[in-house]
Amino acid sequence: MTPLAQKVREFRLANGLTPSRLAANFGVADSLIIGLEKGLRKYVTRHDIERLAKGLGVPEEELWALIPRGNSGKWYIAITTGA
């Protein structure tokens, strides 16, 4: 599990939410949350990070710091070192 996925999972469990409910609260597709937690997701978009940060109540920079190359400025950003 990536550090980003771990942060999202910790938040979800602490708040007693299912992946689908968390996704609905964050305004993202449930496939994003499920994919992150299962390690299936290799990339995120800047838009994903914006919504996750807002939903988690943390600055975007905190989430970018959990991504190996940070905010590369590309549309799709690799969240694993192997991607």
Buried (B, 14 or more C-beta within 10 A) or exposed (E): EBEBBEBBBEBBEEEEBEBEBBBBBBEBEBEBBBBBBEEEBBBBEBEBBBBBBEBBEEEBEEBBEBBBEEBEEEEEBBBBEEE
